[in-house]
Amino acid sequence: YEYGKTPIANPATYTDLRCNTVTGEIYAAAGTADPIRITDRHIIDAADVANNYVDLTQTPLLTEHLMVFMNGMYLDMEVTGDYTISGTRITFIIPIEIDDKVIIKYSYI
């Protein structure tokens, strides 16, 4: 949990291997994973303009928490319908141009 941030309701469960540094014993531990926050940065090129989309490096945990900025301006998916998202692909409804700067902030597990 990060101070001042709302925790995500259902973090993913996981099983991983851990090592007891005193005894050297290796064991399986289960628990919940904290989401990882990431920022993807794209400079729009000719292929992006032709396709009208960009691909994220990870699949967002919750699309409601996705923040997309173009040239410093916040884009909204629900109210103004500036873009849509499916999996890792953001498709722009608004026109994009070569050298537009897109920043996408999101969490994933």
Secondary structure by P-SEA (a helix, b strand, c coil): cccccccccccccbbbbbbcccccbbbbbbbbbccccbbbbbcccaaaaaaccccccccccccccbbbbcccbbbbccccccccccccbbbbcccccccbbbbbbbccc
